[in-house]
């Protein structure tokens, strides 16, 4: 079968057993280094994507994607709710009343965010129903003054289902006995756990009870929205507000939790760049390998030149040899990285069971397992960068081989 001379000789040089075994060893280590660098980079970025996904699902599943608030309250929140849900990007909407306060129980005090909700509508905009440890949203009944708290809060205040807690608001009431803080006794109706900071300061009560406690006269403070695209939430909120009559305030998750996800994205970028340097080091090991091969094959190169091989053809021979090392290392590393990204969660779980030690404790971290999400965009970028750096690394040694003078090289042969 006809093959170009450059390709044929380059492949022969790659597969041949050399007299100098050290050069073969350096070639193998260059390939293995590139392979491991690509595989580790794919796995690490997949794990960071997994953490990013879990944060979005857990935190942004609890906090509003966007909020439409009244000035100060919504006189007719039912009408606003109907108008909001007409927007094609809004999946669901639910009214709320929100306030800050303190919860006392078990001899301790903890600052909390009180969220008055309607249970039948709250489950359409929140994931809390899927993370209930005890009780449920349906246990919140109007007039019973029940409260749902997070697992971390229940542990710190030593509370269980059915215990009584006192909710204290930072507003004072004037009574015949003097100025007293506004407080109310609530019964713990449920405990949830989303594995985030919300477990320690987020509480749910029925909206009718919240209206009596915060004194909104049956009005809702606002309507929270669940949109189909998180990153379009600011735009959707503005469009919805323009359709409503009257004056309204809008807010979205980018104002309340945007810094958290920007920090995660920046961390992923920086770690990716640092690990890419490892791939670069492995790729440029090909330079030293080919330089030694050129030195070892000086006589062969001189003979090829005397037989009519042009400098360009000699250059392509050694570029083929370096490309084989780079392409093989990159492709094998990509395959290992994809396999590792899909199985890293199961492997860590097996390792924890085997060693009897949990690396990610739910008491410390917001999740108790190592998440992984492979994004093919990352795979293409990493593989492309590895191949590009490998091919660039072949240019100088190949150019050096093409500059060998046949007469000078054969003088002492």
C-alpha positions as CSV (number, residue, x, y, z in Angstrom):
1,X,0.0,0.0,0.0
2,X,1.4,3.4,-0.9
3,X,2.2,5.7,2.0
4,X,4.1,9.0,1.9
5,X,7.8,8.6,2.8
6,X,7.6,11.0,5.7
7,X,4.7,9.1,7.3
8,X,6.3,5.7,6.6
9,X,9.7,6.6,8.1
10,X,8.2,8.5,11.0
11,X,6.0,5.6,12.0
12,X,9.0,3.2,11.6
13,X,11.1,5.5,13.9
14,X,8.3,5.5,16.5
15,X,7.8,1.7,16.5
16,X,11.5,0.7,16.2
17,X,13.5,-0.5,19.2
18,X,16.3,1.9,19.7
19,X,19.9,1.2,20.6
20,X,19.5,3.9,23.3
21,X,16.9,2.5,25.7
22,X,16.9,5.8,27.6
23,X,15.3,7.5,24.6
24,X,12.5,4.9,24.5
25,X,11.9,5.4,28.2
26,X,11.7,9.2,27.8
27,X,9.2,8.7,24.9
28,X,7.0,6.4,27.1
29,X,7.1,8.8,30.1
30,X,6.2,11.8,27.8
31,X,3.2,9.8,26.5
32,X,2.1,8.7,30.0
33,X,2.5,12.2,31.4
34,X,0.3,13.7,28.7
35,X,-2.2,10.9,29.2
36,X,-2.4,11.5,33.0
37,X,-2.5,15.3,32.7
38,X,-5.5,15.2,30.2
39,X,-7.4,12.5,32.3
40,X,-6.9,14.4,35.6
41,X,-8.0,17.7,34.1
42,X,-11.2,16.2,32.7
43,X,-12.0,14.4,36.0
44,X,-11.3,17.5,38.2
45,X,-13.4,19.8,36.0
46,X,-16.2,17.3,36.0
47,X,-16.2,17.2,39.8
48,X,-16.3,21.0,39.9
49,X,-19.2,21.0,37.5
50,X,-20.9,18.5,39.8
51,X,-20.5,20.8,42.8
52,X,-21.8,23.7,40.8
53,X,-24.9,21.7,39.7
54,X,-25.6,20.6,43.3
55,X,-25.4,24.2,44.6
56,X,-27.8,25.4,41.8
57,X,-30.3,22.6,42.5
58,X,-30.2,22.9,46.3
59,X,-29.7,26.6,47.0
60,X,-31.5,28.0,44.0
61,X,-34.2,25.4,44.5
62,X,-35.0,27.0,47.8
63,X,-34.5,30.7,47.2
64,X,-36.5,32.5,44.5
65,X,-35.3,32.7,40.9
66,X,-37.0,36.1,40.8
67,X,-39.4,38.1,43.0
68,X,-42.1,40.7,42.3
69,X,-42.8,42.8,45.4
70,X,-45.5,45.4,46.1
71,X,-45.1,48.8,47.6
72,X,-45.0,47.8,50.4
73,X,-47.5,44.9,49.9
74,X,-49.6,43.5,47.1
75,X,-53.2,44.5,47.5
76,X,-54.4,41.7,45.1
77,X,-51.7,39.1,45.0
78,X,-54.1,36.6,43.3
79,X,-54.4,38.8,40.3
80,X,-50.6,39.4,40.2
81,X,-50.1,35.6,40.4
82,X,-52.4,35.0,37.4
83,X,-50.7,37.7,35.3
84,X,-47.2,36.5,36.1
85,X,-47.9,32.9,35.1
86,X,-49.0,34.1,31.6
87,X,-45.4,34.8,30.8
88,X,-44.0,31.9,28.7
89,X,-40.7,31.7,30.7
90,X,-42.5,31.5,34.1
91,X,-43.1,27.9,35.1
92,X,-44.9,28.7,38.4
93,X,-45.5,31.5,40.9
94,X,-46.3,31.6,44.6
95,X,-47.1,34.4,47.1
96,X,-45.0,34.9,50.2
97,X,-44.6,37.0,53.3
98,X,-41.1,37.4,54.6
99,X,-39.6,38.8,57.8
100,X,-36.6,38.4,60.1
101,X,-36.7,37.4,63.7
102,X,-35.3,35.1,66.3
103,X,-36.3,31.6,67.4
104,X,-35.8,30.6,71.0
105,X,-35.9,27.0,72.1
106,X,-33.9,24.6,74.2
107,X,-32.3,27.5,76.1
108,X,-30.7,28.9,73.0
109,X,-31.5,31.7,70.5
110,X,-31.0,31.8,66.8
111,X,-31.6,34.4,64.1
112,X,-33.9,33.2,61.3
113,X,-35.7,34.2,58.2
114,X,-39.4,33.7,58.5
115,X,-41.2,32.8,55.2
116,X,-44.9,32.8,55.2
117,X,-46.1,30.5,52.3
118,X,-49.2,28.7,51.0
119,X,-48.3,25.0,51.1
120,X,-50.3,24.1,48.0
121,X,-48.4,26.7,45.9
122,X,-45.0,26.6,47.5
123,X,-44.2,23.0,46.4
124,X,-44.5,24.2,42.8
125,X,-41.6,26.8,43.2
126,X,-39.5,25.1,45.8
127,X,-37.6,21.7,46.2
128,X,-38.2,21.7,50.0
129,X,-40.9,18.9,49.7
130,X,-38.2,16.6,48.3
131,X,-35.9,17.3,51.3
132,X,-38.2,16.8,54.2
133,X,-36.8,14.6,57.0
134,X,-39.9,14.8,59.2
135,X,-43.4,16.2,58.5
136,X,-44.4,18.0,55.3
137,X,-45.7,21.2,53.9
138,X,-49.3,20.0,54.3
139,X,-48.7,20.0,58.0
140,X,-48.8,23.8,58.0
141,X,-52.4,24.7,58.7
142,X,-53.8,28.2,58.8
143,X,-54.4,29.3,62.5
144,X,-52.3,26.4,64.0
145,X,-49.1,28.4,64.0
146,X,-46.9,25.6,62.9
147,X,-43.3,26.0,61.8
148,X,-40.9,24.0,59.6
149,X,-37.2,24.4,60.4
150,X,-33.9,23.1,59.0
151,X,-32.0,20.2,60.4
152,X,-29.1,22.3,61.6
153,X,-31.4,24.6,63.5
154,X,-33.2,21.6,65.0
155,X,-29.8,20.2,66.2
156,X,-28.5,23.5,67.6
157,X,-31.8,24.3,69.5
158,X,-32.3,20.6,70.4
159,X,-35.8,20.6,68.9
160,X,-37.9,17.7,67.7
161,X,-41.3,17.3,66.0
162,X,-44.0,18.7,68.2
163,X,-41.8,20.9,70.4
164,X,-42.8,24.5,71.1
165,X,-40.6,27.4,70.1
166,X,-41.0,31.1,70.5
167,X,-40.6,33.4,67.5
168,X,-39.6,37.0,68.4
169,X,-39.8,39.8,65.9
170,X,-37.5,42.9,66.1
171,X,-40.5,45.1,66.2
172,X,-42.0,46.3,69.5
173,X,-45.7,46.5,70.5
174,X,-47.1,49.2,72.8
175,X,-49.3,47.6,75.5
176,X,-50.7,48.8,78.9
177,X,-47.7,47.1,80.5
178,X,-45.3,49.1,78.4
179,X,-43.3,48.5,75.2
180,X,-42.9,44.7,74.6
181,X,-41.3,42.7,71.8
182,X,-43.7,41.0,69.4
183,X,-43.6,37.3,70.0
184,X,-45.6,34.2,69.3
185,X,-45.4,30.5,70.2
186,X,-45.1,28.0,67.3
187,X,-45.1,24.3,67.1
188,X,-42.5,22.4,65.1
189,X,-44.4,20.7,62.3
190,X,-41.5,19.5,60.1
191,X,-37.7,19.4,59.6
192,X,-35.9,19.6,56.3
193,X,-32.4,19.2,55.1
194,X,-31.0,20.6,51.8
195,X,-27.4,20.4,53.0
196,X,-26.7,24.2,52.8
197,X,-26.5,27.2,55.1
198,X,-30.3,27.4,54.7
199,X,-30.6,24.5,57.1
200,X,-29.6,26.9,59.9
201,X,-31.6,30.0,59.3
202,X,-34.5,29.2,57.0
203,X,-38.0,28.6,58.4
204,X,-41.5,28.2,56.8
205,X,-44.8,29.1,58.4
206,X,-48.3,29.4,56.9
207,X,-48.9,32.7,55.1
208,X,-52.1,33.4,57.1
209,X,-50.1,33.0,60.3
210,X,-47.3,35.2,58.9
211,X,-49.9,37.8,58.0
212,X,-51.1,37.9,61.6
213,X,-47.6,38.0,63.1
214,X,-46.2,40.6,60.7
215,X,-49.5,42.4,60.4
216,X,-49.9,42.7,56.7
217,X,-53.8,42.5,56.9
218,X,-54.0,39.4,54.7
219,X,-51.8,40.9,51.9
220,X,-48.8,39.2,50.5
221,X,-45.5,41.0,50.3
222,X,-44.7,39.6,46.9
223,X,-44.8,36.7,44.5
224,X,-41.8,34.5,43.8
225,X,-41.2,33.1,40.4
226,X,-39.8,29.8,39.1
227,X,-38.4,30.4,35.6
228,X,-37.2,27.9,32.9
229,X,-33.8,29.4,32.5
230,X,-31.9,30.6,35.6
231,X,-29.7,33.0,33.7
232,X,-32.7,34.7,32.1
233,X,-34.3,35.4,35.5
234,X,-33.4,39.2,35.6
235,X,-34.8,39.7,32.1
236,X,-38.0,37.8,32.8
237,X,-38.6,39.7,36.1
238,X,-38.3,43.0,34.2
239,X,-40.7,41.9,31.4
240,X,-43.2,40.6,34.0
241,X,-43.1,43.8,36.0
242,X,-43.8,45.9,32.9
243,X,-47.0,43.9,32.2
244,X,-48.3,44.7,35.7
245,X,-50.2,47.8,36.6
246,X,-49.0,49.8,39.5
247,X,-45.5,50.2,41.0
248,X,-43.5,47.1,41.9
249,X,-40.0,46.2,43.0
250,X,-38.2,43.3,41.3
251,X,-35.3,41.2,42.5
252,X,-33.6,38.0,41.3
253,X,-31.1,35.3,42.5
254,X,-28.1,37.1,40.9
255,X,-28.5,39.9,43.5
256,X,-28.7,37.6,46.5
257,X,-26.5,34.6,45.6
258,X,-24.7,35.7,42.4
259,X,-21.4,36.2,44.1
260,X,-21.3,32.6,45.3
261,X,-21.7,31.2,41.7
262,X,-19.2,33.7,40.3
263,X,-16.7,32.5,42.9
264,X,-17.3,28.9,41.9
265,X,-16.9,29.8,38.2
266,X,-13.7,31.7,38.8
267,X,-12.3,28.8,40.9
268,X,-13.1,26.4,38.1
269,X,-11.3,28.6,35.6
270,X,-8.2,29.0,37.8
271,X,-7.9,25.3,38.6
272,X,-8.4,24.5,34.9
273,X,-5.6,26.9,34.0
274,X,-3.3,25.4,36.6
275,X,-3.9,21.9,35.5
276,X,-3.5,22.9,31.9
277,X,0.1,23.8,32.8
278,X,0.6,20.2,33.8
279,X,-0.6,19.1,30.4
280,X,1.7,21.7,28.8
281,X,4.7,20.3,30.8
282,X,3.9,16.8,29.6
283,X,3.4,17.9,26.0
284,X,6.7,19.8,25.9
285,X,8.5,16.7,27.2
286,X,8.1,15.7,23.6
287,X,10.7,18.4,22.7
288,X,13.4,16.7,24.8
289,X,12.4,13.3,23.4
290,X,12.7,14.3,19.8
291,X,15.9,16.3,20.3
292,X,17.5,13.1,21.6
293,X,16.0,11.1,18.8
294,X,17.4,13.6,16.3
295,X,20.9,13.3,17.9
296,X,20.6,9.5,17.8
297,X,19.5,9.4,14.1
298,X,22.0,12.0,12.8
299,X,23.6,9.5,10.5
300,X,20.2,8.2,9.2
301,X,19.2,11.8,8.5
302,X,22.4,12.4,6.5
303,X,21.9,9.3,4.4
304,X,18.3,10.3,3.6
305,X,19.5,13.8,2.6
306,X,22.2,12.3,0.3
307,X,19.4,10.1,-1.3
308,X,17.5,13.2,-2.2
309,X,15.2,13.8,0.8
310,X,14.5,17.5,1.1
311,X,14.7,19.4,4.4
312,X,10.9,19.7,4.5
313,X,10.5,16.0,4.1
314,X,13.0,15.3,7.0
315,X,11.1,17.8,9.1
316,X,7.8,16.1,8.5
317,X,9.3,12.7,9.5
318,X,10.1,13.9,13.0
319,X,6.8,15.8,13.2
320,X,5.0,12.5,12.5
321,X,7.0,10.8,15.2
322,X,6.1,13.5,17.8
323,X,2.5,13.7,16.7
324,X,2.1,9.9,17.3
325,X,3.2,10.4,20.9
326,X,1.0,13.4,21.4
327,X,-2.1,12.0,19.7
328,X,-1.8,8.7,21.5
329,X,-1.3,10.2,24.9
330,X,-4.2,12.7,24.4
331,X,-6.7,10.2,23.1
332,X,-5.9,7.6,25.8
333,X,-6.0,10.3,28.4
334,X,-9.4,11.6,27.1
335,X,-10.8,8.1,27.2
336,X,-9.6,7.6,30.8
337,X,-10.9,11.0,31.8
338,X,-14.4,10.3,30.5
339,X,-14.4,6.9,32.1
340,X,-13.2,8.4,35.4
341,X,-15.7,11.3,35.3
342,X,-18.6,8.9,35.0
343,X,-17.4,6.6,37.7
344,X,-15.6,8.8,40.2
345,X,-18.7,9.1,42.5
346,X,-19.1,5.4,42.7
347,X,-15.4,4.8,43.2
348,X,-15.2,7.3,46.1
349,X,-18.3,5.7,47.7
350,X,-16.7,2.3,47.4
351,X,-13.4,3.6,48.9
352,X,-15.3,5.2,51.8
353,X,-17.0,1.9,52.5
354,X,-13.7,0.0,52.2
355,X,-11.8,2.3,54.5
356,X,-14.6,2.9,56.9
357,X,-14.1,6.7,56.7
358,X,-16.4,9.3,55.1
359,X,-14.4,12.0,53.2
360,X,-17.4,14.3,52.8
361,X,-19.4,14.5,56.0
362,X,-22.9,15.9,55.7
363,X,-22.3,17.7,59.1
364,X,-19.5,19.7,57.5
365,X,-20.3,19.9,53.8
366,X,-23.6,20.6,52.1
367,X,-23.5,17.1,50.4
368,X,-22.2,13.8,51.6
369,X,-20.9,12.4,48.3
370,X,-18.6,13.5,45.5
371,X,-20.7,14.8,42.6
372,X,-19.5,14.7,39.0
373,X,-21.0,16.1,35.8
374,X,-19.2,15.6,32.5
375,X,-19.5,18.5,30.1
376,X,-18.5,17.6,26.5
377,X,-17.5,21.2,25.9
378,X,-14.7,20.7,28.5
379,X,-13.6,17.5,26.9
380,X,-13.3,19.1,23.5
381,X,-11.3,22.0,24.9
382,X,-8.9,19.9,26.9
383,X,-8.4,17.4,24.1
384,X,-7.9,20.1,21.6
385,X,-5.4,22.0,23.8
386,X,-3.5,18.8,24.4
387,X,-3.2,18.0,20.7
388,X,-2.3,21.5,19.8
389,X,0.5,21.7,22.4
390,X,1.8,18.3,21.4
391,X,2.0,19.3,17.7
392,X,3.7,22.7,18.6
393,X,6.3,20.8,20.6
394,X,7.4,18.9,17.5
395,X,8.3,21.9,15.5
396,X,11.7,22.9,16.9
397,X,13.2,19.3,17.0
398,X,11.9,18.6,13.5
399,X,13.3,21.9,12.2
400,X,16.7,21.1,13.9
401,X,16.7,17.7,12.1
402,X,16.1,19.4,8.7
403,X,19.1,21.7,9.2
404,X,21.6,18.8,9.6
405,X,24.5,19.0,7.0
406,X,25.0,15.5,5.4
407,X,28.8,16.0,4.8
408,X,29.4,17.2,8.4
409,X,27.3,14.4,9.9
410,X,29.0,11.6,7.8
411,X,32.6,12.9,8.3
412,X,33.3,10.7,11.2
413,X,31.1,7.7,10.3
